[in-house]
Amino acid sequence: MNELPPCTFGTPIIEYLNDPKTMKALNIPDDIPRGPDTTYQWDLCRSEKDLFYYTPGHQASQWIYEALKGKYRFLKYSGDIDAAVPTTGTKMWIDSMNLDILEDWRPYLVENESGEGQTMGGYIREYRGLTLGTIHGAGHMAPQFKPMETYHLIFNWLFEKPI
């Protein structure tokens, strides 16, 4: 598509993934045509002429939860200043399922970068079978711009440690 969504900082990764040295390291064959007019140049967003198609659904992530609830624990996280997929929209579809709230909103803290104290990481709400977490001060690319807060949330949840 040769354009980036306004919420991303994608130019460095596009340049990196299209660099011949990177492609060689990833064992991408040399005989694949590359360039702005080919399908095989890596891009953050793809157009309809490309090999892969993405069709957004009206239910967003809700259908995944509904299909697999009771089989797995779920973590849904959202940057609290995400203008592309706002936390309010995520909260609305979760609330539409009328899940039991096990623990209402509470803040979580993470060690600050200096290691001398804690800073606000975001907020957590626990439902039966689903945890909703926010990443304070993060937009759509939470792991990119708030790595400590995102890491804390995801890995503590994965290893069933207190968030």
Secondary structure, 3 states (H helix, E strand, C coil): CCCCCCCCCCHHHHHHHCCHHHHHHCCCCCCCCCCCCCCCCCCCCCCCCCCCCCCCCCCCCHHHHHHHECCECEEEEEECCCCCCCHHHHHHHHHCCCCCEEEEEEEEEEECCCCCCEEEEEEEEEECCEEEEEECCCCCCHHHHCHHHHHHHHHHHHCCCCC
